Amino acid sequence: MQETVSAGRVHRRPTLPRRPLGRETMQDRVYDALRALILNGEIEPGQTITIQSLADAFEVSAMPVREALRRLTAEQALTVVSGRSVGIPPLARERLADLRRVRCEIEPMAVRWAASRLRAPTLQRLGVLVDDMQAAADRQDGRRYVPANHEFHFLIYRAARSPTLLRIIESLWLQIGPYFHVLRASENWHAANAAHRAMLAALGRRDGEAAAAALCRDIEGAAATLHGLLRQ
């Protein structure tokens, strides 16, 4: 803290910490890349990854990887399994219920806002994704279903044109998204895709309320299935 004196008053100016731009930019890039892995389902529950394996994959040093992991553990997207490895946090029933409740309030808001803004090319892409998810569900192919599911939802959420709301939804998906893989052996993927088709039909006629209701069915169905699996 530096002090100056003028007109008998002491003015305190904070001494800002040094933050080299290059290193900070690299940390942000690694953070964004790791978030994408989680959101696209490329890190599954029960799978552990090491700091060195991430550094090798991103072709960076361990330092920006550690910083990205620190931020993601603070966001409850990852948890430390051992000193040098991390994984998806366990999903307790209480946390699942809380995520379900918050998602059913927040995500339908984005759908309502997006309903009047979606254009024909985006609606066409959403239709392709619904078909992709159907094919993936028939084959229980999580590597295909989970990224398509993420793209479907976030094409809609981005159309709401609210970066603030989008960031909140991304935070929720970082916590619940990896568990969509667990639903592979259940019938949930087929039920979820029926909700996706209903959402798409409602959005095609710009009916935000009907689309939001279909989204809530999707969220509630996944939560109920996960709850049953956790009881087992």
C-alpha positions in Angstrom: 0.0 0.0 0.0 1.4 3.4 -1.0 0.4 6.7 0.7 0.3 10.2 -0.6 -0.7 13.4 1.3 -2.7 16.3 -0.2 -4.7 19.0 1.5 -4.0 17.4 4.9 -5.5 14.1 3.8 -3.7 10.7 3.5 -4.6 8.9 0.3 -3.9 5.1 0.1 -3.3 3.6 -3.3 -3.3 -0.2 -3.4 -0.1 -1.8 -4.7 -1.4 -4.3 -7.2 0.2 -7.7 -7.4 2.3 -8.5 -10.5 0.3 -10.6 -13.0 2.3 -11.4 -16.1 -0.3 -11.5 -19.0 1.2 -14.4 -20.8 1.0 -16.8 -17.9 -2.5 -15.7 -16.9 -3.7 -16.2 -20.5 -2.3 -19.7 -20.5 -4.0 -20.6 -17.2 -7.3 -19.4 -18.7 -6.8 -21.5 -21.8 -6.1 -24.6 -19.8 -9.1 -23.8 -17.6 -11.4 -23.4 -20.6 -10.1 -26.6 -22.2 -10.6 -28.6 -19.0 -14.1 -27.2 -18.5 -14.9 -28.3 -22.0 -13.7 -31.9 -21.2 -16.1 -32.0 -18.3 -19.1 -30.4 -20.0 -18.7 -32.8 -23.0 -18.5 -35.8 -20.8 -14.9 -36.7 -21.6 -14.2 -37.2 -17.9 -16.6 -39.7 -16.4 -17.4 -40.4 -12.7 -15.0 -43.0 -11.3 -12.3 -41.9 -13.7 -9.1 -40.3 -12.3 -6.7 -38.1 -14.2 -3.3 -36.8 -13.2 -1.8 -33.4 -13.4 0.9 -34.8 -15.6 -1.5 -36.5 -18.0 -3.4 -33.2 -18.5 -0.1 -31.3 -18.9 0.9 -33.7 -21.6 -2.5 -33.6 -23.3 -2.5 -29.8 -23.4 1.3 -29.6 -24.1 1.9 -27.2 -21.3 3.8 -27.2 -18.0 2.1 -28.4 -14.8 1.7 -24.9 -13.4 -1.3 -23.7 -15.4 -2.9 -27.2 -15.0 -2.7 -26.9 -11.2 -4.2 -23.4 -11.3 -7.1 -24.7 -13.5 -7.7 -27.6 -11.2 -7.7 -25.3 -8.2 -10.5 -23.2 -9.8 -12.5 -26.2 -10.8 -12.3 -27.9 -7.4 -13.5 -24.6 -5.9 -16.5 -24.8 -8.3 -17.2 -28.4 -7.2 -16.6 -29.6 -10.7 -13.6 -31.8 -9.7 -12.3 -33.2 -6.4 -8.8 -34.2 -5.4 -8.5 -38.0 -5.3 -4.9 -38.0 -4.2 -2.0 -35.5 -4.2 -1.5 -35.6 -8.0 -4.8 -36.8 -9.4 -8.4 -35.5 -9.5 -11.8 -36.9 -10.5 -15.5 -36.1 -10.6 -16.9 -35.5 -7.0 -19.3 -38.1 -5.6 -23.0 -37.1 -6.0 -24.9 -37.3 -2.7 -28.7 -37.4 -2.8 -29.0 -34.0 -1.1 -26.7 -32.4 -3.6 -28.6 -34.0 -6.5 -31.9 -32.7 -5.1 -30.5 -29.2 -4.8 -29.1 -29.2 -8.3 -32.4 -30.4 -9.7 -34.3 -27.7 -7.9 -32.0 -24.9 -9.0 -31.8 -26.2 -12.6 -35.6 -26.3 -12.9 -35.7 -22.6 -11.9 -32.7 -21.3 -13.9 -32.6 -23.2 -17.2 -36.3 -22.8 -18.2 -35.7 -19.0 -17.9 -33.0 -19.3 -20.7 -35.4 -21.4 -22.8 -38.2 -18.8 -22.5 -35.8 -16.0 -23.5 -34.5 -18.0 -26.4 -37.8 -19.0 -27.8 -38.3 -15.8 -29.9 -34.7 -15.5 -30.9 -33.9 -18.9 -32.4 -33.5 -18.9 -36.2 -34.1 -21.6 -38.8 -30.4 -22.7 -39.1 -30.2 -23.3 -35.3 -33.5 -25.1 -35.3 -32.3 -27.3 -38.1 -29.1 -28.1 -36.1 -31.2 -28.9 -33.0 -33.1 -31.4 -35.1 -29.9 -33.1 -36.3 -28.8 -33.3 -32.7 -32.0 -34.9 -31.6 -31.6 -37.6 -34.3 -27.9 -38.1 -33.2 -29.0 -38.6 -29.6 -31.6 -41.1 -30.6 -29.1 -43.2 -32.5 -26.6 -42.9 -29.6 -29.3 -43.9 -27.0 -30.2 -46.9 -29.1 -26.5 -48.0 -29.0 -26.0 -46.8 -25.4 -23.1 -44.8 -26.8 -22.2 -42.2 -24.2 -19.3 -40.8 -26.2 -21.8 -39.7 -28.8 -24.9 -39.0 -26.6 -23.4 -36.8 -23.9 -21.6 -34.2 -26.2 -24.7 -34.0 -28.5 -26.9 -33.5 -25.4 -24.6 -30.7 -24.2 -24.6 -29.0 -27.6 -28.4 -29.3 -27.9 -29.0 -27.5 -24.6 -26.4 -24.9 -24.9 -27.4 -23.9 -28.5 -30.7 -22.9 -26.9 -29.2 -21.3 -23.8 -26.8 -19.2 -25.8 -29.8 -17.9 -27.9 -31.1 -16.3 -24.7 -28.2 -13.8 -25.2 -27.5 -13.5 -21.5 -23.8 -14.1 -20.7 -24.6 -13.9 -17.0 -27.3 -16.5 -17.1 -25.2 -18.7 -19.4 -22.4 -18.7 -16.9 -24.7 -19.8 -14.1 -26.0 -22.6 -16.2 -22.5 -23.7 -17.1 -21.6 -23.9 -13.4 -24.6 -26.1 -12.8 -23.7 -28.4 -15.7 -20.1 -28.7 -14.5 -21.5 -30.3 -11.4 -24.2 -32.6 -12.9 -23.1 -33.1 -16.5 -20.6 -35.9 -15.9 -23.3 -38.0 -14.3 -25.3 -38.2 -17.6 -22.9 -41.1 -18.5 -24.3 -43.0 -15.5 -27.8 -43.0 -17.1 -26.5 -45.1 -20.1 -27.9 -48.4 -18.9 -31.3 -46.9 -18.0 -34.2 -45.9 -20.2 -33.6 -42.2 -19.3 -31.8 -41.3 -22.5 -34.9 -42.3 -24.6 -37.2 -40.4 -22.2 -34.9 -37.4 -22.3 -34.9 -37.4 -26.1 -38.7 -37.4 -26.1 -38.5 -34.3 -24.0 -35.9 -32.8 -26.4 -38.3 -33.4 -29.4 -41.1 -31.7 -27.4 -38.8 -28.8 -26.7 -37.8 -28.5 -30.4 -41.4 -28.6 -31.5 -42.4 -25.9 -29.0 -39.4 -23.7 -30.0 -40.3 -24.1 -33.6 -43.7 -22.4 -32.9 -42.0 -19.9 -30.5 -43.9 -21.3 -27.5 -41.4 -20.6 -24.7 -43.7 -21.9 -21.9 -44.2 -25.3 -23.6 -40.5 -25.6 -24.3 -39.7 -24.7 -20.7 -42.1 -27.3 -19.4 -40.5 -30.0 -21.6 -37.1 -29.0 -20.3 -38.3 -29.5 -16.7 -39.5 -33.0 -17.6 -36.0 -33.7 -18.9 -34.4 -32.4 -15.8 -36.8 -34.1 -13.4 -36.5 -37.4 -15.3 -32.8 -37.5 -15.1 -32.8 -36.5 -11.5 -35.3 -39.2 -10.6 -33.3 -41.9 -12.4 -30.0 -40.8 -10.8 -31.7 -40.8 -7.4 -32.8 -44.3 -7.8 -29.3 -45.4 -8.8 -27.8 -43.6 -5.8 -30.3 -45.6 -3.5 -28.9 -48.8 -5.0 
